[in-house]
Structures are given as C-alpha cells and as structure tokens.
Amino acid sequence: MITLTQQAIDFPSLTESVRSHKAGAVVLFLGTVREFTGAAHTAWLEYEAFPEMAIAAMQRLEAEARQKFDVVEMAISHRYGRLEPGDIAVAVAVSSPHRAQAFEAGRWLIDTLKEYVPIWKKEHYADGATEWLHPDATDKVELTTDSPNTESGDY
C-alpha cells in the first residue's frame, strides 16, 4: 500500500495492513516533525510533491525492496501540505518472517525514499525565516524556481 495524503497518517491501520500469519516480525517507522532543527525553532513544515511522480517513485521502491529483502508485506504513507511539530510526516511498515529482515527493509525504504522520492520540505522557523532543505537534513538546497504546486486531496 502506497499513499500520498494531506490527511493525518493512520499508523495503526498502516501497521495492521502489513500483518500476516506468514510474518514473525512487523517493523513500523514514523518520521515526525521536530520542534528544533539544530538550534533553529521550527514553527511548521511545508511538504510539496508532484503526486504522480512521487507515487511512481514509491512504487518502484516497493518493487525493489521486494527483490532485495525477504518481506511479506510493506506499506508507505507520506504527508504533504502544512505539518505542525509532532505531526507524522511519513510512515513505513514492513512485515517479514524474521526481525532482521524487517528492520533492514524498513531502514532501506525510509533512507531511499528520502533520497529519491520527489517530495520537497520547506522549514518555516519561529523567527519568520524559511528555507528548503534537502531530505538528508544536512544539505540545504537553493531552488531557483518554486517546486510544483499540488492539487488538494489524496493520491
């Protein structure tokens, strides 16, 4: 299950969607909006995405993960739009026969998602400053044009 949504992520349902009698392990990763990025106080985040591209990229990640890891089921959900501190921005759930494979697949999925899926994050700081950040959280990206605007709704 792959979703891109402006709604709150229902992580209990996401977790249940990957549970199986074939799996001895279920791993859930939740990426949340933190209040501070380094010393900067984050007021809120804005995620933008080109939905068709983002969903296609997440589907490719799912297919590749199925080839790389012994997984039973997996689910990825990412928010876009305005998120407040404490909100869940992304959830990755993986089930596997054994815990090691579930942890490895989950970590690979979130790390690769952040690197390759076209979802952009803009930090809005309490002092009024804003900046677009590269997903690895250390490299700031200078954009010469705005990222694509998205229609409201779920994809």
Backbone as a ProteinNet text record, in pm:
[ID]
protein_1_A
[PRIMARY]
MITLTQQAIDFPSLTESVRSHKAGAVVLFLGTVREFTGAAHTAWLEYEAFPEMAIAAMQRLEAEARQKFDVVEMAISHRYGRLEPGDIAVAVAVSSPHRAQAFEAGRWLIDTLKEYVPIWKKEHYADGATEWLHPDATDKVELTTDSPNTESGDY
[TERTIARY]
84	0	88.5	68.2	142.7	41.4	62.2	-27.4	51.7	-2.2	45.2	-79.1	-76.7	-200.1	-177.5	-282.1	-280.7	-346.1	-398.3	-464.4	-362.8	-398.6	-313.6	-295.2	-175.4	-146	-201.4	-282.4	-340.9	-242.2	-142.1	-36	-81.9	-182.9	-229.3	-287.3	-364.7	-419.6	-309.7	-211.5	-98.9	-25.3	-3.7	64	-18.7	-147.2	-234.7	-235.4	-219.6	-225	-108.3	-0.3	115	125.1	40.4	45.1	0.3	63.6	32.9	73	3.8	41.8	175.4	219.5	348	464.9	435	539.4	555.9	680.8	711.5	754.1	762.5	807.5	733.6	699.3	644.2	722.3	775.6	850.5	777.1	761.8	698.1	795.2	818.5	897.1	802.5	809.1	733.5	831.2	825.9	903.3	813.5	852.3	767.6	833.9	752.8	802.9	858.8	987.2	1050.2	1041.8	1049.1	1035.7	1163.1	1277.5	1403.8	1483.3	1539.3	1634.7	1767.2	1853.9	1972.1	1926.4	1972.7	1932.3	1808.8	1765	1651.9	1518.9	1431.8	1299.9	1203.4	1153.5	1063.1	920.1	855.7	715.6	625.3	658	584.1	662.8	624.5	686.2	583.8	634.4	551.3	614.9	541.1	587.4	513.3	588	527.9	570.2	482.2	510.7	440.2	493.9	424.4	367.8	239.1	183.8	210.7	190.3	209.8	354	448.8	590.3	626	577.5	609.6	554.4	431.1	370.9	444.6	476.7	550.5	686.6	754.4	884.7	870.7	767.2	745.7	709.5	635.7	603.5	729.9	820.8	949	1029.5	1029.1	1099.1	1039.7	908.2	843.9	887.2	885.5	925.2	1071	1158.1	1299.8	1320.3	1249.4	1261.4	1218.6	1115.5	1070.1	1176.7	1257	1366.3	1485.8	1512.6	1630.9	1613.2	1489.9	1467.1	1357.6	1363.6	1261.9	1148.2	1055	942.5	812.3	716.5	583.3	496.4	488	409.9	483.6	446.7	501.1	401	410.9	323.5	402.5	379.1	444.1	337.6	336.8	245.6	323.6	309.6	379.1	276.8	289.8	204.2	263.7	176.5	221.6	126.8	169.2	93.9	160.8	83.8	136.8	130.4	244.1	251.9	308.9	254.5	294.9	391.5	470.1	555.4	472.8	526.3	457.9	379	343.9	270.9	358.5	295.4	366.2	373.6	495.5	518.1	525.1	578.8	596.8	588.6	532.1	526.1	564.5	647.7	688.8	666.1	588.3	562.4	605	672.7	723.8	700.1	655	648.6	738.8	795	891.5	889.2	938.4	943.4	1027.1	1133	1224.6	1254.5	1286.2	1304.7	1419.7	1529.5	1644.4	1606.4	1535	1495.3	1395.3	1304.9	1206.9	1276.6	1371.8	1446.1	1527.7	1598.3	1681.2	1596	1485.2	1398.7	1338.4	1293.3	1235.5	1335.5	1456.6	1559.2	1595.1	1610.4	1642.7	1531.2	1405.8	1293.5	1291.7	1304.9	1297.9	1419.9	1538.6	1658.6	1651.4	1606.7	1599.8	1486.5	1374.7	1263.3	1309.4	1377.8	1422.2	1519.9	1594.7	1694.2	1634.5	1536.8	1493.8	1351.2	1262.8	1122.7	1106.1	1042.6	1031.1	925.9	964.9	885.4	979.9	938.5	1025.5	976.4	1071.8	1038.7	1089.6	998.5	1033.8	1012.2	1118	1110.9	1064.5	969.2	923.4	961.7	1052.7	1106.1	1026.7	1037.1	963.9	1002.5	1125	1168.9	1121.8	1044.5	992.4	1075.4	1195	1279.8	1224.1	1254.6	1215.8	1332	1336.6	1434.3	1393.1	1425.4	1403.8	1521.8	1495.8	1601.8	1606.6	1728.4	1745.6	1705	1648.1	1596.6	1696.7	1826.6	1919.3	1941	1873.3	1870.4	2001.9	2101.2	2225.4	2257.1	2211.9	2240.8	2122.1	2143.3	2036.8	2038.4	1921.5	1908.5	1863.3	1932.6	1892.2	1807.1	1681.4	1593.5	1579.1	1588.5	1573	1428.5	1349.3	1206.5	1132	1006.9	925.5	902.4	891.9	857.4	711.6	670.7	535.2	428	322.1	207.8	122.5	58.7	-20.7	-166.1	-251.7	-393.6	-419.3	-526	-557.7	-617.6	-600.4	-658.1	-555.4	-600.3	-513.7	-486.9	-372.2	-336.2	-295.7
-117.7	0	123.9	208.6	333.4	447	546.5	662.6	791.1	894.8	1031.7	1110.7	1175	1230.9	1364.1	1442.4	1564.2	1539.8	1421.2	1384.8	1323.9	1320.6	1255.2	1108.2	1057.3	917.2	829	733.5	638	522	541.5	440.5	308.2	304.1	171.8	91	156.5	85.8	46.6	134	102.8	-20.9	-25.2	-140.5	-267.6	-258.6	-375.2	-424.5	-333.3	-371.4	-461.2	-462.7	-546.7	-673.4	-684	-803.2	-925.6	-1040.1	-1163.5	-1282.4	-1392.9	-1516.4	-1570	-1520.9	-1562.3	-1484.5	-1379.3	-1290.8	-1307.9	-1317.2	-1322.1	-1187.2	-1087.1	-954	-847.2	-739.4	-619.5	-501.8	-419.6	-300.6	-178.9	-76.7	48.4	162	245.5	367.2	485.2	580.9	705.1	821.6	901.5	1025.2	1139.2	1210.2	1315.6	1453.3	1556	1693.1	1730.1	1762.7	1800.6	1952.3	1994.3	2136	2215.5	2149.1	2217.8	2143	2218.2	2164.9	2231.5	2157.3	2220.4	2319.6	2444.6	2548.2	2624.4	2599.8	2674.6	2616.4	2703.6	2664.4	2654.8	2534.9	2511.7	2543.7	2634	2667	2566.2	2533.5	2434.5	2398	2289.8	2245.3	2248.4	2263.8	2255.5	2152.2	2046.9	1945.9	1967.1	1969.4	1975.9	1853.1	1811.4	1692.7	1704.1	1637.1	1613.1	1472.8	1460.3	1331.9	1213.2	1230	1116.5	1066.9	1159.3	1120.5	1058.3	1116.5	1066.4	925.3	903.9	770.3	669.4	705.7	613.8	579.1	677.5	651.8	559.6	579.9	492.6	350.9	337.1	204.7	132.9	208.3	147.8	102.8	183	144	15.2	6.1	-114.6	-237.1	-224	-336	-375.1	-274.6	-303.9	-367.3	-319	-376.7	-523.6	-555.4	-694.8	-784.5	-728.8	-806.4	-818.6	-714	-710.4	-782.7	-784.3	-831.9	-937.7	-1022.3	-1123.4	-1060.9	-994.9	-929.1	-997.8	-989.9	-1042.6	-930.6	-820.3	-703.9	-576.9	-467.2	-336.2	-228.9	-117.2	-2.6	125.1	224.9	355.5	462.3	557.3	670.7	798.1	899	1026.6	1138.5	1233.8	1352.7	1458.6	1548.7	1673.7	1783.1	1907.5	2020.5	2071.5	2141.8	2201.3	2100.6	2084.4	1995.8	2073.3	2046.2	2112.1	2021.5	2077.6	1992.8	1883	1762.5	1646.6	1567.1	1629.5	1557.2	1448.6	1342.3	1235.2	1272.8	1279.7	1316.3	1194.4	1084.6	964.7	841.9	735.1	607.6	496.4	404.9	287.3	166.2	70.9	-52.8	-170.9	-266.5	-383.7	-507.1	-614.3	-742.9	-841.7	-932	-1028	-1151.3	-1264.5	-1382.5	-1361.7	-1280.4	-1260.2	-1111.5	-1070.9	-929.7	-863.8	-932.8	-870.1	-820.1	-903	-861.2	-745.6	-748.5	-640.2	-507.8	-509.3	-387.4	-338.3	-430	-391.3	-331.6	-396.3	-346.4	-211.7	-196	-69.1	44.4	18.1	123.1	158.6	57.5	83.5	165.3	129.5	201.8	348.8	380.7	521	597.9	538.4	608	634.8	536.6	550.5	643.7	637.3	728.6	873.6	902.7	1040.2	1088.7	996.7	1033.8	1050.5	967.9	961.9	1005.8	1005.9	1038.2	1190.2	1242	1388.1	1450.8	1463.4	1534	1636.2	1762.3	1869.9	1924.7	1959.6	2008	2150.8	2238.2	2377	2399.2	2440.4	2471.4	2616.1	2634.3	2767.8	2783.8	2876.4	2892.8	2996.2	2987.9	3076.9	3223	3249.4	3387.7	3444.1	3363.7	3409.5	3366.3	3316.8	3270.7	3139.3	3114.7	2989.1	2939.8	2807	2751.5	2611.3	2580.1	2445.7	2361.3	2241.1	2152.8	2026.9	1980.5	1850.7	1743.7	1633.5	1531.9	1473.5	1479.9	1419.2	1505.8	1620.4	1710.9	1780.9	1764.9	1838	1930.2	1895.4	1976.6	2065.2	2195.5	2287.6	2304.3	2316.4	2325.3	2465.6	2524.8	2653.8	2627.5	2668.5	2649.5	2781.9	2775.9	2898	2919.1	2811.8	2823.7	2747.2	2779.2	2706.9	2565.3	2473.7	2336	2334.3	2226.4	2224.6	2237.5	2305.6	2317.5	2192.6	2148.1	2026.6	2057.2	1973.7	1985.9	1926.1	1968.9	1911.1	1772.7	1689.8	1556.1	1449.8	1326.4	1211.1	1145.4	1082.1	1009.2	870
0	0	0	-97.4	-111.2	-110.4	-22.5	-21.9	-5.6	-67	-51.1	-13.4	102.3	156.9	226	232.3	312.4	448.3	468.5	594.2	691.3	818.5	918.6	881.3	902.3	871.4	983	945.1	1038.9	1054.4	1140.5	1150.7	1211.6	1301	1344.1	1226.7	1139.8	1023.7	926	909	820.8	871.8	1002.6	1063.2	1044	1069.1	1052.1	908.2	812.6	671.4	629.4	708	672.3	757.3	860.5	945.3	865.9	895.6	823.8	910.1	892.4	961.3	908.8	793.7	735.9	795.1	870.2	922.1	1072.3	1115.5	1257.5	1311.1	1222.2	1264.1	1185.1	1253.9	1190.9	1245.9	1155.6	1194.5	1140.5	1225.7	1186.8	1213.2	1111.9	1128.2	1111.5	1204.1	1193.8	1191.5	1087.7	1081	1124.1	1229.9	1285	1270.5	1274.2	1266.5	1402.6	1405.2	1532.3	1551.1	1675.8	1709.3	1679.9	1685.7	1660.4	1555	1460	1363.3	1397.9	1466.6	1522.9	1628.2	1616.2	1711.2	1664.5	1540.2	1484.9	1533.5	1579.9	1629	1509.6	1483.3	1371.5	1413.3	1340.4	1366.1	1296	1169.3	1092.4	967.6	903.7	778.7	667.5	547.5	428.4	335.7	306.9	211.3	80.6	-29.4	-161.6	-239.7	-330.2	-410.5	-544.2	-643	-768.3	-752.2	-718.1	-673.8	-765.9	-895.8	-986.1	-983.1	-980.8	-976	-841.8	-733.9	-600.5	-580.7	-622.7	-606.7	-692.6	-816.6	-904.1	-843.7	-785.5	-723.5	-602.2	-521.2	-405.4	-449.7	-559.3	-612.2	-660.5	-723	-764.6	-643.3	-536.1	-413.1	-356.6	-355.2	-304.7	-386.2	-518.2	-604.7	-580.7	-567.7	-543.6	-406.1	-306.5	-171.4	-172.1	-247.6	-256.2	-319	-407.5	-467.3	-373.1	-295.2	-208.7	-75.6	-22.6	113.4	116.3	217.2	238.4	318.2	246.8	312.9	273.5	363.6	335.6	279.3	353.6	309.9	348	281.1	317.5	281.3	351.5	326.7	353.4	268.2	282.6	268.9	361.4	352.6	383.2	299	318.3	310.9	401.1	401.3	310.8	265.7	205.9	250	230.3	283.7	410.6	492.4	615.7	730	799.5	915.8	1033.8	1149.7	1273.7	1351.1	1443.7	1527.6	1594.4	1589.6	1645	1542.4	1429.2	1324.7	1262.8	1217.5	1146.9	999.6	947.9	808	717.7	768.7	687.4	777.3	721.2	792.5	696	744.6	667.7	756.9	708	782.7	696.1	758.4	687.5	772.4	708.2	778	706.1	784.5	733.2	823	771.8	857.2	984.6	974.1	1087.2	1105.9	1228.9	1261	1186.2	1165.1	1099.5	960.1	884.8	750	755.7	853.2	865.8	897.7	991.7	1024.1	905	837.7	722.9	611.1	579.3	472.4	509.4	633.2	676.1	669.4	715.7	711.3	568.2	483.3	342.5	277.1	304.6	244.4	284.1	413.2	453.2	404.1	411.6	364.4	214.1	137.8	-7.5	-47.6	22.8	-2.8	11.6	120.3	144.8	37.9	-20.1	-120	-259.6	-296.8	-436.3	-466.6	-369.9	-399.2	-404.8	-511.3	-528.1	-436.4	-310	-209.7	-146.5	-147.4	-101.3	32	118.4	253.3	271.4	313.7	344.4	493.1	560.1	703.3	720.1	809	848.2	995.1	1021.8	1156	1236.1	1366.2	1456.4	1435.4	1388.3	1366.2	1231.8	1154.4	1025.7	905.6	929.3	819.2	762.6	635.4	571.1	486.8	467.5	374.4	332.8	207.9	156.1	197.9	246.9	293.5	209.9	184.9	120.1	219.9	172.2	264.7	363.5	335.9	431.7	555.1	559.5	675	702.9	616.7	637.7	520.9	400.6	283.2	251.5	251.7	215.9	64.5	6.3	-138	-175.2	-268.8	-322.1	-445.9	-442.6	-556.8	-629.7	-761.8	-839.6	-880.5	-879.6	-907.9	-800.5	-783.5	-685.9	-733.6	-639.9	-674.6	-719.7	-787	-841.1	-734.4	-767.7	-678.8	-694.5	-590.7	-599.4	-573.7	-629.2	-601.2	-464.6	-398.9	-269.9	-288.2	-187.4	-192.3	-170.1	-173.8	-155.1	-288.5	-299.8	-421.3	-386.7
[MASK]
+++++++++++++++++++++++++++++++++++++++++++++++++++++++++++++++++++++++++++++++++++++++++++++++++++++++++++++++++++++++++++++++++++++++++++++++++++++++++++

